[in-house]
Amino acid sequence: YISYAALLFIMIHVYLVTGFNLRFDFRELTGIATTILIALNIIVGILGQYVFKKPRPQWFKPMHRLLTLISIFIIILHID
């Protein structure tokens, strides 16, 4: 449920900050990149949970963890 809540909070954040009126300055570009990475991470997680089940492919854990680390890094860029 955390991933679904993350998507909901992203949508609320975008609406509150921009009103879905994107101006494409640096902070919004990093925000768009952050959203894409988090959404991709959620898709990989959903695939692992519901499609691949067990045994999961060997690429699953490293990909899911790498996307999480990259997302954290770009979130820090977006906040700063």
N, C-alpha and C positions, 0 to 999 in steps of 0.2 A: 504493500500500500504506500510505502514511502516514495516509490517512483511516480505513482499517480499524483501524490500530493506535491511532489517537486514540479511536475508539469503544470498543475493548477496554480501553484505559487508563481511560476514563471509567467504564466498568462496574466495573473493579477498584477504582478510587478510591471510588466510591459504596459498594461492599460493605465495603471496609476502614474507611471513616469512619463509616458509618451501619449497616451490616449490612442495608441496604434497609429500615431502620426510620426513615422520614422524620418529623421533628418540626416542620418548616416554620418554622424561625426564619430570620432575615435571610440568614445565610450559605447555608442550604440553598435558599432561594428564588433567590438569585443563581446557585447551582450548577445548579438546574433550568433557569434561563434560559440559562445557559452551555451546558448539554447540548443544549437545543433549538436554539440558534443553531448550534452545531457540527454537529449532525445535519442541520439544514437546509442548511448549507454543503456538507456531504458529499453530500447528495441532489442539490444543484445541480451539484456537480462530477461526480457519476456520470451525471447527465443529459447534461452537456456531453461527457463522454467516450464514452458508449455510445449515447445516443439521438440527440442533435443532430449529432454528429460535426462535419464541416466542410462548408459554412460554418455556424458557430454563430450563433444569433440575436444581435442587437445588444445586448440586455440582459444577456447572459451574463457577460461580463467585468466590467462595473461591479457587477453583483449579487454575483458571487463575491468580488470584492475588498472590497465594502462589508460583506458578512457576515463576512469575515475580520477587518476592522478593528473592527467592533462586538464580535465574539467576544473579541478581545484586550482591549478596554476592559472588558468585563464579567468576564473572567477576573481582571483586576487588581482589580475591585471584590470579587470572590469571595474572592480571597486576602487582601485587606486586611480 
